[in-house]
Amino acid sequence: MMHGLLFGLLLIVACALTAALMRQPGVVLYDWIATRANRRRAAVQQRRAVKHAAVREAAKAKRSQPATLAG
């Protein structure tokens, strides 16, 4: 019986704390959740840009003329 009361009370406290942290955009938890996806997206885009730049450089090097032509 007491365990149920304790867990119920802890659940209410946890919900109240979460609600307080999620209530306004200036609060840390809200900002962390909102900006986490943006940081992940930016990191993925940066990796793609680096990969595409490497592919472009490789293609450019493949098409270019050698420095000295055998002859």
C-alpha positions in Angstrom: 0.0 0.0 0.0 2.7 2.4 0.9 4.7 1.6 -2.2 1.8 2.6 -4.4 1.4 5.9 -2.5 5.1 6.6 -2.8 5.2 5.8 -6.6 2.1 7.8 -7.2 3.5 10.8 -5.4 6.8 10.5 -7.3 4.9 10.2 -10.6 3.0 13.4 -9.8 6.2 15.2 -8.9 7.9 14.0 -12.1 4.9 15.1 -14.2 4.8 18.5 -12.5 8.5 19.1 -13.1 8.3 18.0 -16.7 5.2 20.3 -17.3 7.0 23.2 -15.7 10.1 22.7 -17.8 8.1 22.3 -21.0 5.8 25.2 -20.5 7.7 28.1 -21.9 10.1 28.2 -24.9 12.8 29.9 -22.8 13.2 26.9 -20.4 16.2 24.6 -20.7 14.3 21.3 -21.4 12.2 22.8 -24.1 15.2 24.4 -25.8 17.2 21.2 -25.6 14.4 19.2 -27.3 13.8 21.9 -29.9 17.4 22.4 -30.9 18.6 18.8 -30.7 16.9 17.9 -34.0 18.4 21.1 -35.7 22.0 20.2 -34.6 21.6 16.6 -35.8 20.2 17.8 -39.2 23.1 20.3 -39.5 25.7 17.6 -38.8 24.1 15.3 -41.4 24.1 18.1 -44.0 27.7 18.9 -43.2 28.8 15.3 -43.7 26.9 15.2 -47.0 28.6 18.4 -48.2 32.0 17.0 -47.4 31.2 13.8 -49.2 29.9 15.6 -52.3 32.9 17.9 -52.3 35.2 14.9 -52.2 33.3 13.3 -55.1 33.5 16.5 -57.1 37.2 16.8 -56.5 37.8 13.2 -57.6 35.7 13.7 -60.7 37.6 16.9 -61.5 40.9 15.2 -61.0 39.9 12.4 -63.3 38.9 14.7 -66.1 42.0 17.0 -65.9 45.1 16.6 -68.0 48.2 15.1 -66.4 51.0 17.6 -65.5 53.4 15.9 -67.9 52.4 14.1 -71.1 54.5 11.1 -71.9 55.8 11.6 -75.3 
